[in-house]
């Protein structure tokens, strides 16, 4: 099964409510199955059940069976429910 790694972003407006773009921060990193009709795109929901719409893909593919499903530098944002679903 192909796994697509996705970032759930938290966008915050400047605290002074002045002009400027919202700052984006990683809220969580999720895993989703690949869409069976469009390889390389995520299915509609992550393994934890969240909708994938609006999430950003992470350019990462696990090296093979037993390899981490997300990049090591993103472990701090790992979704525990996606991780548990991938272990079963």
C-alpha positions in Angstrom: 0.0 0.0 0.0 1.3 3.4 -0.9 1.5 6.0 1.8 1.2 9.7 1.3 2.7 11.9 4.0 0.8 15.2 4.7 1.3 18.3 6.8 -1.7 19.8 8.6 -0.9 23.5 8.8 -1.9 26.0 11.4 -2.2 29.5 9.9 -2.1 32.4 12.3 -2.7 36.1 11.5 -0.2 38.7 12.9 -1.2 39.7 16.5 -1.5 43.4 15.6 -4.1 42.7 13.0 -2.1 44.8 10.6 -1.4 44.1 6.9 0.5 40.9 6.2 0.2 37.3 5.3 -0.7 34.7 7.8 2.2 32.7 9.2 2.0 29.0 8.7 3.2 26.4 11.3 3.1 22.7 11.2 0.2 21.5 13.5 0.7 17.7 12.8 2.1 15.3 10.2 -0.4 12.7 9.0 -0.4 9.6 6.7 -3.0 8.8 4.2 -3.5 6.0 1.7 -2.9 6.9 -1.9 -6.0 7.5 -4.0 -6.6 4.3 -5.9 -7.7 6.3 -9.0 -4.9 8.9 -8.9 -1.6 7.4 -7.8 0.5 10.0 -6.0 -2.5 11.8 -4.6 -3.9 11.1 -1.1 -7.3 9.5 -0.6 -10.1 11.6 1.1 -9.1 10.8 4.7 -5.9 10.2 6.7 -5.4 7.0 8.6 -6.7 8.8 11.7 -9.9 9.9 9.9 -9.2 13.6 9.3 -10.1 15.0 5.8 -7.0 15.5 3.6 -8.5 18.5 1.9 -6.3 21.5 2.7 -3.3 19.5 3.9 0.0 19.9 2.1 2.0 16.9 0.8 5.4 16.2 2.2 7.9 15.1 -0.5 8.9 11.9 1.2 8.5 8.2 0.5 9.4 5.5 3.0 12.5 3.6 1.8 10.7 0.3 2.2 9.1 -2.1 4.7 10.1 -1.3 8.3 11.3 2.2 7.3 9.8 5.2 9.2 6.7 6.5 7.5 7.6 10.2 8.0 10.9 12.1 7.8 13.0 11.9 11.0 13.0 15.7 11.3 9.2 15.7 11.5 8.9 13.2 14.4 7.8 16.0 16.8 4.6 16.5 14.8 3.8 12.9 14.2 0.1 12.1 14.5 -0.1 9.3 17.1 -3.4 8.0 15.7 -1.9 7.7 12.2 1.2 6.0 13.6 -1.0 3.5 15.5 -3.0 2.8 12.5 0.1 2.1 10.4 1.4 -0.3 13.1 -1.6 -2.5 12.9 
